[in-house]
Amino acid sequence: MSETADEQEAILREGVGLKLELIREELGQKVTEEGRELGTDDDAVSLLAALQFNQEQEAEYLLRDLAVKVSAEKGLRVSGGLK
């Protein structure tokens, strides 16, 4: 059974909401352990840090995939498969 685009969007929005709640809960625990209060910018900073981390991971995966493809293409050129 496949979902429609609207159903997929609803699932994505719910997942993002849950992720935001988890990030806020983790941040709240960390701030409490440090003996300070949750600031107004703490949520945004934490979310941006998580997004940056995920972007860096995705970029690393893409670069690895590209390196594999380039190596494979060079191998084909050496063996005479591509010109």
Secondary structure in CASP SS format (residue, H / E / C, confidence):
PFRMAT SS
TARGET T0000
AUTHOR 0000-0000-0000
METHOD secondary structure of the structure
MODEL  1
M C 1.00
S C 1.00
E C 1.00
T C 1.00
A H 1.00
D H 1.00
E H 1.00
Q H 1.00
E H 1.00
A H 1.00
I H 1.00
L H 1.00
R H 1.00
E H 1.00
G H 1.00
V H 1.00
G H 1.00
L H 1.00
K H 1.00
L H 1.00
E H 1.00
L H 1.00
I H 1.00
R H 1.00
E H 1.00
E H 1.00
L H 1.00
G H 1.00
Q H 1.00
K H 1.00
V H 1.00
T H 1.00
E H 1.00
E C 1.00
G C 1.00
R C 1.00
E C 1.00
L C 1.00
G C 1.00
T C 1.00
D C 1.00
D H 1.00
D H 1.00
A H 1.00
V H 1.00
S H 1.00
L H 1.00
L H 1.00
A H 1.00
A H 1.00
L H 1.00
Q H 1.00
F H 1.00
N H 1.00
Q H 1.00
E H 1.00
Q H 1.00
E H 1.00
A H 1.00
E H 1.00
Y H 1.00
L H 1.00
L H 1.00
R H 1.00
D H 1.00
L H 1.00
A H 1.00
V H 1.00
K H 1.00
V H 1.00
S H 1.00
A H 1.00
E H 1.00
K H 1.00
G H 1.00
L H 1.00
R H 1.00
V H 1.00
S H 1.00
G C 1.00
G C 1.00
L C 1.00
K C 1.00
END
